[in-house]
Amino acid sequence: MQNGIATAQGKWTFLTNHARVLVQIARDPGIRVRDIALKCLLTERAVQRIIADLEESGYLTHERVGRANHYSLIGGTHLRHPADAGSTVAELLEALAGSGVGRLADASSEL
């Protein structure tokens, strides 16, 4: 045990995998699933499921551009948990990624 935290290490994290994927897409809307998986330490299949979840819930959309996907985050979408009531995806991404995401859209438009 180190400073009373050794038992807690590895049992929880601050961000969900959904949040990690969302941040990677916000940083690079043309990112490949393979690259998201590498950056988030997930399998490609897990990333595909997360992207499907995010699209189904209205947090992002995608468009085929040639052989690649281009993602659009919907910044005005509200976060799901009751404790986060009123907060939007744009606000979350600004807090997590800051200038790494670039200029975020206002709460009523897409990123």
C-alpha positions in Angstrom: 0.0 0.0 0.0 1.4 3.4 -1.0 -0.2 6.5 0.7 -3.3 4.5 1.3 -4.3 4.3 -2.4 -2.8 1.0 -3.6 -6.0 -0.9 -3.1 -7.9 1.6 -5.3 -5.5 1.6 -8.2 -6.8 0.0 -11.3 -10.3 -0.4 -10.0 -11.8 2.8 -11.4 -11.1 5.6 -13.9 -12.3 9.1 -14.3 -13.5 8.6 -17.9 -15.7 6.0 -19.5 -14.7 4.4 -22.8 -17.5 6.3 -24.4 -16.0 9.6 -23.3 -12.6 8.6 -24.5 -13.9 7.7 -27.9 -15.9 11.0 -28.1 -12.8 13.0 -27.3 -10.8 11.3 -30.0 -13.5 12.0 -32.6 -13.7 15.6 -31.4 -10.0 16.0 -31.9 -10.1 14.4 -35.4 -13.5 14.0 -37.1 -11.8 11.9 -39.8 -10.1 9.5 -37.4 -10.2 5.8 -38.3 -11.7 3.2 -35.9 -8.3 1.5 -35.8 -6.6 4.7 -34.6 -9.3 5.4 -32.0 -8.8 1.8 -30.7 -5.1 2.3 -30.4 -5.4 5.6 -28.6 -8.1 4.5 -26.2 -6.5 1.0 -25.6 -9.7 -0.7 -26.8 -10.4 -3.3 -29.5 -11.7 -2.1 -32.9 -15.0 -4.0 -32.2 -15.4 -2.2 -28.9 -14.9 1.2 -30.6 -17.5 0.2 -33.3 -20.0 -0.6 -30.6 -19.3 2.7 -28.7 -19.7 4.7 -31.9 -23.0 2.9 -32.6 -24.2 3.7 -29.1 -23.2 7.4 -29.5 -25.0 7.6 -32.9 -28.1 5.9 -31.6 -28.2 8.3 -28.6 -27.9 11.3 -30.8 -24.4 12.4 -29.8 -22.8 12.1 -33.3 -23.5 11.3 -36.9 -21.2 10.0 -39.6 -20.9 10.4 -43.4 -19.0 8.3 -45.8 -16.3 10.2 -47.6 -14.8 7.8 -50.1 -13.7 4.8 -48.1 -13.5 6.7 -44.8 -16.0 8.0 -42.3 -16.3 11.7 -41.3 -17.9 12.2 -37.9 -19.9 15.2 -36.7 -20.5 15.6 -33.0 -23.8 17.2 -32.0 -22.6 19.7 -29.4 -26.0 20.7 -28.1 -27.0 17.1 -27.0 -27.4 16.9 -23.2 -25.5 14.4 -21.1 -27.5 11.4 -20.0 -26.9 11.1 -16.3 -29.3 13.0 -14.0 -26.3 14.4 -12.0 -25.1 16.1 -15.3 -28.5 17.6 -16.1 -28.2 20.7 -18.2 -24.6 20.0 -19.4 -24.0 19.4 -23.1 -21.5 17.4 -25.1 -19.8 20.7 -26.2 -19.3 21.7 -22.5 -17.9 18.2 -21.6 -15.5 18.3 -24.6 -14.3 21.8 -23.8 -13.6 20.7 -20.2 -11.8 17.5 -21.3 -10.0 18.5 -24.5 -10.0 22.3 -24.4 -8.1 23.8 -27.3 -7.2 20.3 -28.6 -10.7 20.1 -30.0 -10.7 23.6 -31.5 -13.7 25.9 -31.4 -16.7 24.1 -30.2 -20.1 24.9 -31.6 -22.7 26.5 -29.3 -25.3 24.3 -27.6 -27.7 24.3 -30.6 -25.4 23.2 -33.4 -23.1 20.4 -34.5 -19.4 20.5 -33.8 
